Amino acid sequence: AALSPRPDHTWLEPMPDNRILPTVEDPAEAAVAKETVRLAFMAALQQLPPKQRAVLILREVLAWKASEVAELLDTSVASVNSALQRARATLAEREEHGADAAVSDPLDEEQQKLLERYVKAFEGYDMTALTALLHEDAIMTMPPFDLWLTGHDDITGFMTTLGSACEGSRLVPVQVNGLPGFAQYKPDPDKGGYSPWAVQVLEISDGRLTGFHFFLDTARWFPLFGLPLHLEAEADEVKEGV
């Protein structure tokens, strides 16, 4: 099946944590800031209406005043407050039903081991090992395409057919949108080594991966994360961009 692209504004795009999180010394305050970014990203992936998504990000993540948001969106302060209230209600409903990713800040030992197992399974393209890490209702998306897969059978089925060119990839850890993630480099048959393929953003809940999202505009995103646009074959590791 062919993949159809969606407009850029459909998605909340990947952003390095150090570009959007405030510089604070209080660990508790830093954790709250990261959780705010994380919730905004999760809400956007659930496809909040564009206005609610914009208001949520501007007010909750970027800390704009309601009047500033109203001016930017050419609307009233009352309308901005109403959109924010509806967006918050959606987040509260998701939390009540256990739909939000639960990621410690920093990652606890169990979550870190889960990510290590994920890297081993993905780089080894071991679908049995990957299936063991996925929640039964895990989702996979690939912005800007309209791909939305649910469940490990559909996900691994895609990865072994249309996505089979990702076999042999290398993953470099990044901190993105308040969540753990990886820069994915795919084998380059023309130049040798590895070329950028995606910024992966992962969701974790109850010891399983509940979602992973592959953002494909690498020419745009990799420089933002300070990542090279090519890896030599012998380069097994790259330090995360600062």
N, C-alpha and C positions, 0 to 999 in steps of 0.2 A: 504494500500500500504506500502511496506517495504521502509525503508530509507537506502540509500547507503552512506557510508562514503567517503569523498574526502581527498586528501593529506593535511597535515597541511599547506603547503605553498600556498594553494589556498586562505587562509584568512589572513587578518591582525588581529592578535590576541588581546584580551583585555589586557590592561595595566593600572595600577593605574596612575592617573595624576601626583602624586607626584614622580613617577619613571621616567617620561619622560619630564615633563615640567621644564624649568630652574627656579632657584630661583632668582627672580627679585623683586625689591621693586616698580618699576613703574607699576601701574595698567594697563596702556595702553599697555606696552610691554608684560605684562603677558597675556592680552587678545589676542594679536596678536599671541603669542606662542600657546595658546590653540586653536585658530582658525586654525593654521597650522596643528596641530595634528588632529583636527576634519576633515579637508578637506582631509587629507591623508587617514584617516579611511574610509570616504565616497567613495573616489575614489577606494579604494581596494575592497569595497563591490560591486562596479559596475564592478568588475573584469577587471581591467586594465591588460594588458599583464604583465607577471611576471617581465620582465626587467624594464618596466616603473614604476611598483609598487615599486620595490626595490630601484630604483634610486630616486623616489619621497620621500620615507621615509628616506633614508640615507642623501639626500641633504637638504630637506626641514624641516624634523623633527629633525634629529640627527645632522644636520649642518656639515656633512662631506665635505671635499674639493672634487672637481671633480676628482682630481688625486687619492685620497684615494679610492673613489668609483670605479674608473677604475681598480685599482690594485686588489681590492676585487673581482670584477666581471670578471676579466681577459679580459678587453676590453680597448678601447681607450678613452681618455678624450673627443674627438669629439663625440663618440658614446654615452657617458654618457650625454653630453649636449643636444644631439638630443633627447634622450629618455625623459629627463626632460622637454624639450620644448613640446613634444607631450603629456606628462602627464598633463602639465599645460594647454594646449589647451583643453583637455578633461574637466578639471575642469572649465575653462572659459565657455565652451559650456553648462555645467550643470547649472552653475550660471545664464547664460542668459535665460535658460528655466525654472528657478525657481526650480531646482531639488535638491538643497542643503538645508540641515536643517538650520534653523535660530534660534540659541540658544543664548540668552543673557549671558553675563558673568559679574557678577553672574546672575542667573536666575531671570527674572523679576516676578512680582506678578502673572501675568496671567499664565506664564509657571509653576510656583511653584504650583498654584492651579490645573493646568492640571495634574501634576504628582501626587498630592494628590488624585485626582479623579481616576487616573489610579490605584494607590495602592488599593483604596477602591474597585474598580471594579474587579481587578485581584484577590485580596485576597477573595472577596466575590463570585468570579467566576460568575459574573453577565454579561452575554454576551450582554444584551441590553445596559447596561451602558458602556461597553467596546466599542461597535459599535459606540456609540455617540461620542467617543473620537478619533476614527480612521478616517484618511483621506480616501476618497473612493478608492485611489490608494495606500494605505499603503502596505508595504511589511513586511514579516516575514521570517527570516532565522534561521537555527539551525546548525551552524558549530559544528562538521565537516561533518554533513550530507548534502546531496544535496537537502535539502528542500528549496523551494522558493515559497512562497504563496503571492498572490496579491489580494487586496480587502478585505473588512471586512467580506464578506460572506465566502470566502475560509478560512480566518484566524479563525473566530469563529467556523466554521464547523470543522476545524482540532482540535481546543481546546476542543470541546465537544465530539470528537471521539477518535482518537489516543492520543490526549493530555489530556484526561480527568483525568489522574492520578495527574495532577497538581492542581486539585481542593483542596482548603484548604491550599494552600501554604502561606508562609510568605515572605515578601520582605524587604530587608535591603538596604538602599541607599548607593551607591558608586559613585565615580567620575572616569570615565573610558574613555580613548581615547578622552578626551576633550568634552565628552558628558555626560548627566545624565544617570545613570543606577542603577541597583539593583542586589543584590545577592539574588537568589531565593532558598528558602528552601522548600522542599516538605515533606508532612507527611510521617513518617517512620513507617509502620505497624509492623515491627519486633522489633525495639528498642523503639518505642514510640518517641514522640517529632518530630523533623524535621531534615532531612538530606539534604545536598547540592544537588542542581539539575542544576543550570545554573547561569552564569553571564549575565544579560540582559543589552544590550546597546540600548538606545532609541534615536530616531530622532524626532525633533519637528519642524513644520513649519506652520505658519498661524493659530496658536491656535489648531492644531490637531497633533496627532501622525502619522508621515509618515512612520515610520519603527521601528521595534524592532527585535533584534538579540539575540538569546539565545546560548551562548557558554557553551558547556556541560562538558568540561574536568575539573570538579570541584576539583579533587585532585591536579591539577596543579595550578588552578587560585585562589581558596579560600585562601590558605596560602599566596599567593602573595599580596592579599588585606588585610591580617591580620585578616581574618574571621575564626571563629571556624568551625569544620567539623561536628558539631551536635548542635542543639538547643533543649533545654528542652521545654516541652509543655507549661509550664507557662511563658516562656521567650517571651514576645511580642516584645521586641526591643533589638537590638544589636548596639552598637556604631560602626560607620564606622571605618575600619582599617586605621591606620595611616602609 
